[in-house]
Amino acid sequence: MLRFNPDFLAWAKKLRERPVHTNPLSGRESVGAALNRLLRLAFVLVKNQTFYQVPEIELIPELELLPVARR
């Protein structure tokens, strides 16, 4: 999810780059937080019977588009 969704990527990047006094997360912690957010999001989408809509990329200024590494 972090690789393919710019909304989740920007959110996780913000968690990792927080100042020291606000408890920044390590790589694995940010993945765990993203899984928690994804689980909560899935529950709300099923509960409300709606679809997920990705926010526009222009609304996320701190996101830098990076090439995705292919395996």
Secondary structure, DSSP 8 states (H G I E B T S, - for coil): -TTT-HHHHHHHHHHHTS-GGG----HHHHHHHHHHHHHHHHHHHHHHT-------GGG-TT---------
